[in-house]
Amino acid sequence: MYHLNSTTGSNSIFNVSNALDEPPRLSAQEQMCLIINIILNIIICPFTVLLNALVIIAVKTRPTLQSYANIVLACLAATDAVMSGVLAQPSFILYMMLLLLGVGGKSAEDAAENFHFSSIRVVLVCSSLHLILVTYERVIAIKFTMYYPIFVTRHKLKMAVGSFWFLSISSEVLKHAMDNPLYSNVIAVVALISCVVFISISYFLLYQETRRHQRRMKTEQVPQGEVKRFAKESKALQTTVFVVGAVLMCFFPIFILILLVILWSGPAVIAASWFFVLTPFVRTFSMFNSFLNPLIYCLRQREMRKFVLRFPKSIQVVQPADIGEI
C-alpha cells in the first residue's frame, strides 16, 4: 500500500511517502499509530524547547556553570531546542495530521514530510559534530591537561560551533540546489560514522588515563588540589558518557530500519504495513533524545537542577554583572 516517492528516491532510508495519486485509505491500526504519535509529540515538543532553553539560560547567567564543558553542552542544547523542538517535531506533527485527516492533498503531505526530514538531517549532522566537540574537550581536559588552555578557548569553541551549524545547514541547501538528495544523506552518514569512531577511540584513551590516575592516587601522595580537579573532570566525563549513550540509544532503532531497507528489498520492506506502523514510533524516539539531554544535564549537575526547578525565583535574583556570554 505504501512505497517511496520517486521525487525523493535517495531519501528512502530516511523517509516513507505515499506515491499514489489518491490519498490511501488508512486502516484502523495505522490511524491509531498516527494518533498516538501525534499526542506524544504534542506533549514532548514544548518541554523539549523549554528544558533546553532553561539549560542555555542557566549556563549563560550562572558564572559557576560557565565551564567550557557546560558551554559546549549549552550549544548542543541550542541545536536540540531549535532544530528538533522548533522545526523537526512540529513539522512531523503537521505531516501526521495531514496524513490522518486526508486534507491538503499529496503536495502538502510531501512538503511537510520533506521539511521534517531536512530538519532531521540537520540535527543529526549538527548533533554528531557537537558530540565530537564535547568528547574532544574531555580528552584535552583529562589526558592533555597542560595544553588545555591552548587548545580549548571560548573563541575556538564559538568558531567550531558556528562551523557545525554552517556545515549542517549548507548541506541541506546544496541538496536542494543540486537536486540531489543523496548528497545530504551522505553527509549525515559520514558525520555519524565519524562521531562513533572518534568517540570510541577517545573513550578508550580516557578509560586508560582514568585508570592510570586512580592507580597513581593509590600508590603516591597526590596533592589534594589535583585530586579535586581529577574528580571534577571525571564527573564531567561521566555526564558526556550519559549524553553520548542517550544519543546512540535513541538513534539505534532508526539504523535498524535502515539496515532492513538496505539488506532486503527496499520497496518490499517499505510497502509492508508493519513498516508504516513502526516508522513513526522510531522517528518519535529519535527526536526524544532532544528532550532527554537536558534532563541528563540537570540530573548530573546540582546547580543546574536547582536553577531549572526554581527558574522563576532564579531569574529575579540574577544581577547584570553576573551575566556572561557563551
TORVODO-150918 format. One record per residue (C-alpha): x, y, z; residue in three letters. Coordinates in Angstrom, 2 decimals, padded with zeros to 5 digits. Example, Ala and Ser with C-alpha at 12.3 -4.5 7.8 and 13.67 -1.06 7.14 Angstrom:
BEGIN
> east	north	up	nugu
> 012.30	-004.50	007.80	ALA
> 013.67	-001.06	007.14	SER
This chain:
BEGIN
> east	north	up	nugu
> 000.00	000.00	000.00	MET
> 002.94	002.35	000.63	TYR
> 006.06	002.91	-001.43	HIS
> 008.71	005.53	-001.98	LEU
> 008.01	008.80	-003.66	ASN
> 010.03	008.91	-006.86	SER
> 011.00	012.54	-006.28	THR
> 012.81	011.59	-003.08	THR
> 014.44	008.41	-004.30	GLY
> 017.71	008.52	-002.39	SER
> 015.89	009.62	000.76	ASN
> 014.48	006.12	001.08	SER
> 016.44	005.28	004.22	ILE
> 015.15	008.42	005.93	PHE
> 011.51	008.77	004.94	ASN
> 008.45	006.94	003.71	VAL
> 006.00	008.70	001.39	SER
> 002.77	007.70	-000.32	ASN
> 003.33	007.75	-004.05	ALA
> -000.25	007.09	-005.05	LEU
> -002.23	009.78	-006.82	ASP
> -005.12	009.38	-004.41	GLU
> -004.77	009.55	-000.61	PRO
> -004.51	006.00	000.80	PRO
> -007.21	004.60	002.98	ARG
> -005.60	004.05	006.36	LEU
> -006.51	001.02	008.41	SER
> -007.68	001.41	011.99	ALA
> -004.28	000.24	013.21	GLN
> -002.47	002.83	011.08	GLU
> -004.81	005.59	012.22	GLN
> -004.24	004.67	015.86	MET
> -000.47	004.69	015.27	CYS
> -000.63	008.22	013.87	LEU
> -002.89	009.45	016.70	ILE
> -000.57	008.06	019.39	ILE
> 002.48	009.65	017.79	ASN
> 000.72	012.98	017.34	ILE
> -000.20	013.01	021.04	ILE
> 003.33	012.01	022.12	LEU
> 004.98	014.70	020.02	ASN
> 002.49	017.39	021.06	ILE
> 003.33	016.62	024.71	ILE
> 007.11	016.31	024.27	ILE
> 007.68	019.21	021.86	CYS
> 007.07	022.18	024.23	PRO
> 009.08	020.53	027.02	PHE
> 011.96	019.95	024.58	THR
> 012.10	023.66	023.79	VAL
> 011.54	024.79	027.40	LEU
> 014.07	022.48	029.08	LEU
> 016.82	023.15	026.55	ASN
> 016.16	026.89	026.78	ALA
> 016.48	026.69	030.58	LEU
> 019.82	024.88	030.23	VAL
> 021.08	027.67	027.95	ILE
> 019.86	030.35	030.37	ILE
> 021.41	028.53	033.32	ALA
> 024.84	028.39	031.67	VAL
> 024.56	031.99	030.45	LYS
> 023.52	033.50	033.78	THR
> 025.40	031.37	036.31	ARG
> 029.18	032.04	036.41	PRO
> 029.78	028.78	038.29	THR
> 028.22	026.86	035.38	LEU
> 030.29	028.59	032.70	GLN
> 032.93	025.90	032.33	SER
> 033.91	025.03	028.78	TYR
> 032.31	021.60	029.19	ALA
> 028.97	023.23	030.09	ASN
> 029.29	025.81	027.32	ILE
> 029.57	023.04	024.73	VAL
> 026.57	021.26	026.26	LEU
> 024.61	024.54	026.09	ALA
> 025.44	024.77	022.38	CYS
> 024.14	021.21	021.94	LEU
> 021.01	022.30	023.84	ALA
> 020.54	025.14	021.33	ALA
> 020.65	022.61	018.49	THR
> 018.11	020.40	020.26	ASP
> 015.79	023.33	021.00	ALA
> 015.83	024.94	017.55	VAL
> 016.31	022.08	015.11	MET
> 014.32	019.43	016.94	SER
> 011.86	021.26	019.22	GLY
> 011.04	024.18	016.89	VAL
> 011.43	022.61	013.44	LEU
> 011.57	018.80	013.29	ALA
> 008.83	017.88	015.79	GLN
> 006.22	020.47	014.71	PRO
> 006.69	019.58	011.04	SER
> 006.34	015.88	011.92	PHE
> 003.12	016.61	013.80	ILE
> 001.83	018.56	010.81	LEU
> 002.71	015.75	008.40	TYR
> 000.97	013.10	010.50	MET
> -002.14	015.26	010.90	MET
> -002.32	015.85	007.13	LEU
> -001.92	012.14	006.54	LEU
> -004.51	011.24	009.18	LEU
> -007.14	013.77	008.14	LEU
> -006.52	013.49	004.39	GLY
> -006.57	017.26	003.92	VAL
> -004.21	019.42	001.90	GLY
> -003.55	016.80	-000.74	GLY
> -000.41	014.91	-001.68	LYS
> 001.65	018.07	-002.29	SER
> 001.04	019.38	001.24	ALA
> 001.95	016.00	002.75	GLU
> 005.15	015.84	000.71	ASP
> 006.11	019.40	001.64	ALA
> 005.63	018.77	005.36	ALA
> 007.48	015.45	005.25	GLU
> 010.39	016.81	003.20	ASN
> 010.78	019.75	005.58	PHE
> 010.68	017.37	008.54	HIS
> 013.42	015.17	007.14	PHE
> 015.55	018.16	006.18	SER
> 015.35	019.21	009.83	SER
> 016.16	015.67	010.99	ILE
> 019.24	015.52	008.78	ARG
> 020.43	018.93	010.00	VAL
> 020.01	017.98	013.66	VAL
> 021.69	014.60	013.04	LEU
> 024.77	016.20	011.45	VAL
> 024.93	019.07	013.93	CYS
> 024.44	016.82	016.98	SER
> 027.11	014.38	015.76	SER
> 029.62	017.19	015.34	LEU
> 028.70	018.62	018.76	HIS
> 029.27	015.22	020.37	LEU
> 032.72	015.12	018.77	ILE
> 033.42	018.56	020.27	LEU
> 032.11	017.51	023.70	VAL
> 034.34	014.44	023.68	THR
> 037.33	016.39	022.35	TYR
> 037.03	018.86	025.23	GLU
> 037.07	015.99	027.75	ARG
> 040.09	014.32	026.10	VAL
> 042.11	017.54	026.29	ILE
> 040.97	018.23	029.86	ALA
> 041.90	014.77	031.21	ILE
> 044.71	013.42	029.02	LYS
> 046.41	016.63	027.84	PHE
> 045.80	018.87	030.84	THR
> 048.87	021.07	030.25	MET
> 047.65	022.02	026.77	TYR
> 044.03	022.66	027.76	TYR
> 044.30	026.49	027.88	PRO
> 045.86	026.43	024.40	ILE
> 043.52	024.05	022.58	PHE
> 040.26	024.91	024.35	VAL
> 039.29	028.58	024.42	THR
> 035.99	030.45	024.23	ARG
> 036.86	031.81	020.78	HIS
> 037.74	028.36	019.38	LYS
> 034.54	026.87	020.77	LEU
> 032.48	029.63	019.12	LYS
> 034.26	029.07	015.81	MET
> 033.70	025.31	016.00	ALA
> 030.00	025.60	016.85	VAL
> 029.44	028.19	014.12	GLY
> 031.17	025.90	011.61	SER
> 028.96	022.98	012.67	PHE
> 025.78	024.97	012.08	TRP
> 027.08	026.26	008.74	PHE
> 028.03	022.78	007.51	LEU
> 024.76	021.23	008.68	SER
> 022.53	023.84	007.07	ILE
> 024.60	024.28	003.90	SER
> 024.49	020.53	003.20	SER
> 020.68	020.75	003.02	GLU
> 020.77	023.93	000.95	VAL
> 023.16	022.31	-001.53	LEU
> 020.94	019.25	-001.70	LYS
> 018.03	021.37	-002.89	HIS
> 020.23	023.50	-005.17	ALA
> 021.79	020.43	-006.82	MET
> 018.50	018.49	-006.75	ASP
> 020.48	015.55	-005.39	ASN
> 019.09	014.16	-002.11	PRO
> 021.94	011.64	-001.94	LEU
> 024.38	014.45	-001.15	TYR
> 022.91	015.41	002.23	SER
> 022.30	011.75	003.12	ASN
> 025.99	011.00	002.57	VAL
> 026.96	014.00	004.73	ILE
> 024.68	012.76	007.52	ALA
> 026.02	009.20	007.38	VAL
> 029.65	010.35	007.26	VAL
> 029.11	012.71	010.21	ALA
> 027.50	009.97	012.31	LEU
> 030.13	007.34	011.48	ILE
> 032.91	009.85	012.20	SER
> 031.24	010.66	015.51	CYS
> 031.02	006.99	016.56	VAL
> 034.64	006.24	015.55	VAL
> 036.06	009.37	017.22	PHE
> 034.09	008.81	020.44	ILE
> 035.03	005.12	020.60	SER
> 038.75	005.87	020.30	ILE
> 038.53	008.82	022.68	SER
> 036.72	006.88	025.40	TYR
> 039.27	004.09	025.13	PHE
> 042.05	006.64	025.72	LEU
> 040.10	008.30	028.53	LEU
> 039.46	004.95	030.21	TYR
> 043.19	004.19	030.20	GLN
> 044.03	007.65	031.52	GLU
> 041.42	007.41	034.27	THR
> 042.77	004.04	035.39	ARG
> 046.29	005.47	035.44	ARG
> 045.18	008.38	037.63	HIS
> 043.37	006.04	040.02	GLN
> 046.43	003.80	040.40	ARG
> 048.62	006.84	040.96	ARG
> 046.36	008.21	043.69	MET
> 046.51	004.85	045.48	LYS
> 050.29	004.49	045.35	THR
> 051.53	008.09	045.56	GLU
> 050.97	011.19	047.66	GLN
> 048.96	013.22	045.19	VAL
> 048.28	016.89	046.07	PRO
> 044.74	017.49	047.29	GLN
> 044.16	020.11	044.59	GLY
> 044.97	017.62	041.85	GLU
> 042.66	015.04	043.42	VAL
> 039.77	017.54	043.44	LYS
> 040.49	018.60	039.87	ARG
> 040.52	014.99	038.66	PHE
> 037.25	014.27	040.49	ALA
> 035.63	017.30	038.86	LYS
> 036.89	016.38	035.37	GLU
> 035.77	012.77	035.85	SER
> 032.27	013.86	036.81	LYS
> 032.06	015.99	033.67	ALA
> 033.29	013.00	031.67	LEU
> 030.53	010.84	033.14	GLN
> 027.98	013.43	032.02	THR
> 029.28	013.27	028.44	THR
> 029.13	009.47	028.56	VAL
> 025.44	009.63	029.52	PHE
> 024.74	012.20	026.77	VAL
> 026.50	010.14	024.10	VAL
> 024.81	006.97	025.31	GLY
> 021.39	008.64	025.11	ALA
> 022.05	009.77	021.54	VAL
> 023.14	006.31	020.41	LEU
> 020.21	004.68	022.20	MET
> 017.65	007.00	020.58	CYS
> 019.09	006.72	017.07	PHE
> 019.75	002.96	017.20	PHE
> 016.20	001.91	016.12	PRO
> 016.29	004.11	013.02	ILE
> 019.51	002.44	011.94	PHE
> 017.88	-000.97	012.34	ILE
> 015.18	000.16	009.90	LEU
> 017.86	001.50	007.55	ILE
> 019.56	-001.90	007.56	LEU
> 016.25	-003.61	006.81	LEU
> 015.78	-001.39	003.78	VAL
> 019.36	-001.87	002.59	ILE
> 019.77	-005.61	003.22	LEU
> 016.36	-006.65	001.93	TRP
> 014.32	-005.39	-000.98	SER
> 013.72	-001.74	-000.06	GLY
> 010.32	-001.25	-001.73	PRO
> 009.06	-004.59	-000.37	ALA
> 010.01	-003.67	003.20	VAL
> 008.65	-000.12	002.96	ILE
> 005.38	-001.32	001.41	ALA
> 004.73	-003.58	004.39	ALA
> 002.01	-002.41	006.75	SER
> 004.14	-003.10	009.84	TRP
> 006.84	-000.78	008.48	PHE
> 004.36	002.09	008.16	PHE
> 003.11	001.48	011.71	VAL
> 006.60	001.18	013.21	LEU
> 008.31	004.08	011.42	THR
> 006.50	006.97	013.23	PRO
> 007.46	005.49	016.61	PHE
> 011.08	005.21	015.50	VAL
> 011.06	008.85	014.35	ARG
> 009.47	009.97	017.62	THR
> 012.02	008.00	019.64	PHE
> 014.93	009.58	017.75	SER
> 013.58	013.08	018.48	MET
> 013.01	012.11	022.12	PHE
> 016.78	012.47	022.54	ASN
> 016.46	016.26	022.41	SER
> 014.07	016.08	025.38	PHE
> 016.28	013.61	027.24	LEU
> 019.55	015.58	027.05	ASN
> 018.55	018.50	029.33	PRO
> 017.24	016.01	031.88	LEU
> 020.68	014.40	031.93	ILE
> 022.35	017.78	032.43	TYR
> 020.07	018.52	035.37	CYS
> 020.48	015.11	036.98	LEU
> 024.26	015.33	036.73	ARG
> 024.68	018.94	037.96	GLN
> 023.06	020.08	041.17	ARG
> 023.22	023.82	040.47	GLU
> 021.69	023.45	037.04	MET
> 018.95	021.26	038.52	ARG
> 018.20	023.87	041.19	LYS
> 018.08	026.61	038.57	PHE
> 015.65	024.71	036.33	VAL
> 013.36	023.73	039.22	LEU
> 013.38	027.26	040.67	ARG
> 013.52	029.20	037.43	PHE
> 011.02	031.96	038.32	PRO
> 012.91	032.81	041.54	LYS
> 016.33	032.37	039.97	SER
> 015.66	034.79	037.16	ILE
> 014.72	037.51	039.63	GLN
> 017.99	037.36	041.56	VAL
> 020.30	037.42	038.52	VAL
> 022.32	040.61	038.50	GLN
> 023.56	042.19	035.25	PRO
> 027.15	041.80	036.44	ALA
> 026.66	038.03	036.70	ASP
> 025.70	037.63	033.08	ILE
> 028.43	036.25	030.86	GLY
> 028.48	035.39	027.20	GLU
> 028.63	031.88	025.98	ILE
